[in-house]
Amino acid sequence: MQFNSETKVDSPLRHLTEQQFMALGGDAVVYVRPIKGRALGQIITTGEFAPDEDFHLVVSADGSPLMVADTEEAVTEWLAGQDLGIVTLH
């Protein structure tokens, strides 16, 4: 199979039940996502975010937002105090 930027791969991990996911350690895995304030305001409705400002959103593997920062350093500092595995998005 040849892959390009248009290729979609249906991973079996997308079809795990919540219990299966947690058994794999899903409650201990997070990812950091760069995000504009405009999009962030749609996810976290209890705050106000400058629409064109860049933020960093720490999200649990189940998709729940855990932390928002305006710098990578703030995220790094927060993560240093947590017992979490970190994955990157490409």
Phi, psi and omega in degrees: 000135179261136181250143171217185184294343180268346184291129177252130178246126180270098181284138177297340178294336178289347186249013179288146171286165178301320180294318178296319180297314180295326178296334177276358181097021183300337179279358181241013183241135177227164170225154180251129184235123172290142185206144176279152180304325180301311180289323180298321179297337177280336180271314181247101187272357182269002180227168176247132183231134177301123189305322184261004180279147178271136177230172176233122183250124175265124186236137176289163183298338178274002177097359180282129177292135181249325186199143176235137177219159178262358177223152175295327180298320179296320177295313180302316180296316180295315181295330180299332180269004182249156176255075186227151170268143184243133174244156178251152177256141178238000000 
